[in-house]
Amino acid sequence: MNVLIVEDDARVAGFLERGLRAEGYRIRLARTGPDGLEAARELAREGAGTGEPAMMILDMNLPGLSGMEVLATLRAERNDLPILVLTANDGTAARVAGLRGGADDYLAKPFAFEELLARIEALGRRGRETRPTRPDCLRLGDLELDRARCVARRAGVEIRLTARELAVLDLLISAPGRVLSRERILAAAWGASSDPLTNVVDVYIRRLRAKIDDPFPTPMIETVRGLGYRLDAAPPKG
């Protein structure tokens, strides 16, 4: 999915861009209201020609044109690009104004990155069936995560994990072979919405490796330098 981020705060825009690119989204950035308006028009035109899904993350406090003015202009032009509004104002009146003005969803700052991803995915599922519920037991190669009993097994050997270790492993095994950024892991396991100030994710990855990799012949957790981590099935012997 193409995601247009219209945000004048460089720190917030950078965090969103890094996190969403790591999730596989194609990102465009605009820093002012007029630039965001033109980028949204261009994205809608391209989507009409290619059929590629797209959406817009729109901050309300923008220079040049406010987010509300951008929103009103796009809807007046019958531009139906899905729009998720970001704002520091969490009041009911602001939410109602944004939704009545044509926004598809609304998220107040500060927000959890995990919630932002869920809302983006929900917008992307419009017109499609919702995903089935994940099973209690997730398997990858000889590794199994029993979510109901909160234990893992590898090659039939039961491995006891802490709640935080389980949360990290659950995320990794749910996306086999996919690189997950530190921001994504932090958001899922700790509920954090900003860049990590410590190496807590790396610490827990090392703890997981000590339990599910080190005692076995073939490691499964891979570090992808500069991007994050992924879990791959151990190759068959021989």
N, C-alpha and C positions, 0 to 999 in steps of 0.2 A: 504494500500500500504506500502511496505517496502521502506524506504528511507535511503540510505547510505550517511552520511555527512563526507566528507574528508576536514578537516579544521584544521590548526595548531594553530590558535588563540583561546585560551581557552574561552575568553569572547564571541566571535562570535559563536563558537561551542556550548557553553552552552545555549545561547539565542535561537539558532536554534533548539536545542534538546528540550528545554522546550516548546517552542511555537508549534512545530510540533507534539510532543507527546500529547499536549492538544487538537490538532485537530484530534487525532485518528490515526496518522501514527505510524508505528513500526520503531524505529530508531536504526541505527548502526553508530558507530563513528570510525573514523580513523584519526590519527594526522600527519602521514607522507605519502609521496608518495608511498613507497613500501607497507606499511600496507594498504593504500587505494586500490592499485592495486590488492592485494590478496583478500581483502574483496569484491571488485567488481566481481572478478572471482567466488568467493564462492556464492555470491548473484545470479549471472547469472545461476550457476549450480543448485542452489535450485529452482529458478524460472522455469527452464526447467522441473524439476520433479514435481512441485506442481501447476504450472500455475498461481501462485500469482504474481500480478503486482509489479514492483520494479523500482526504479530510483536512480540516484546518483547526489548529489550536490558536485561539485568539485571546490575547490579553486585552483588558478593557482600558488600561491607562497607557495610551500611545501618543507620541507626538504627531502633529500634523492633522490627523483625524483620530477621534477616539474609537475604541473598539466598538462602541454602540453605533457610531456613525458608519463604520465599515460594515457592520452587520446589517444595518438598515438598508444601506446602498445595495449590497449583494442580494438581499431578499427582494428589494424593489425591482431589480434587474432579472428576477426569477432564476437566480443562481442558487441551485439546491445543494451545493457542496455541504456535506455534514460539518457542523461547526461546534467545537467544544470550547466554551468560554472559560478563561482563567481570570480570577480577580482577587484582590486583597479584601474586598468587601463581602463579608459573609452574611449580610443582612437579608431578611426575607424580601424586602422591596427590591433590592438589587437583583436577586435571583429571579424574581417574577418578571422584572423589566427585561432581563436578558432572554429568558425563555419566550416571553411574549413578543420580543423583538425578532425572533426567528432562530435563536440558538437551539441546538439539538441536545446539549447537555451543559452542565455548569459545575465547575470545580473551584473551590476557594483555596487560596494560598494561606498558610503552607499546606501542601498536599503530600500524600504518600505516593511514591512512584508506582508502587504496585497497584494502587487504585486508579491512577492515570492510565496504566496499561489496560486494566480491566474495562475502563470506559471507552478507550480507543477500540478495543476488540469488540465491545458491544455495538459501537457505531458501525464497525466493519461487517458485523453479522446481519445487518439489515437486509431483509428479504431472503435470508438463508436460515436453515435449520440451526438451532443451538447445538453445541457440542454435547456428546453423551457424557454422563457422569463417569469420572475415573474409577476404576476398580480399586478394591481395598489392597490388593496385592499387585505391585508393579515389578516387572522382571526385565533384566537386561543381561544377556549371557548367563553366567552362573551366579549373578547377583540378584537378590530378591529383597524388596522392601515391603514388609507387612505393615501397612498403615493402620490397620485395625488394632494390632497388638503392639505397635511402636517398636518393632525390632527389625533388624536386617539379617540376611543370611547370605553367605557366599560359599559355594561348593558344599552346601548343606550345613555349614558351620554357623551357628547363631552368633550374631554380633550385637552387643548392647550399645545403644547410642543415647546421648543426651537429647533433650527436646530440640535444642538448637542444631545439633548435628543431624537429627532426623529431618528438620526443615530444609537444611541445605541439600541433603541427599535426595529428598523428595523432589526438589526443584531440578536437580541434575538428571535424575533417572526418568523424570517426566519429559525431558527433552533430549533423548539420546543422540549423541553426535553433534549437538548444537552448542556453539560457543555462547556462554552466558557471562555477561559483564559483571564486574564487582558491584556496580550500582544495582543491577538486577537482583543479585544474590542478597545484597544488603537490604533491599526493599522487601524481598519476600520473607527473609528470616528474621529481620530486626524491625521492619516497618519504617525504615528511615527513608527520607525523601531528599537527602542532600549527599554530596560527595563524602565518602568515609574520611574521617580525620585520623583514624588509626588503621592498623593492618588487621582488624578483627576478622575480615573475610579470609585473608591468607592464613591466619592462625587456625581457623576452623577447617579450612581445606587440609592443612597439615594434620590436624587431629583425625579427620576422616581417612586420610591416606594411611595413617598409622594403624587404622582398624580394618579397612577394607582392601588396601593395596599391599602393605608391607608384609603381612603374614602369608601372602599368596605369590605364586611364581610370576604372574603377569599383572602389572598395574592397569587400572582402568581410568583413573583421573588424570587428565592431561592439562598442562598449563599452556595456553596460547598467548605468547608474549605480546603484551600491549593491548590485549583484548579481554582475556578472562580465562574461564575454565570450561572444560567439557568432559562428559563421561562417555566412554566408548566401551563396547563389549570387548572382552579379552579375546584375541584370536584363538581359534581352535588349535590344540596341540598337534604337532606333526605336520 
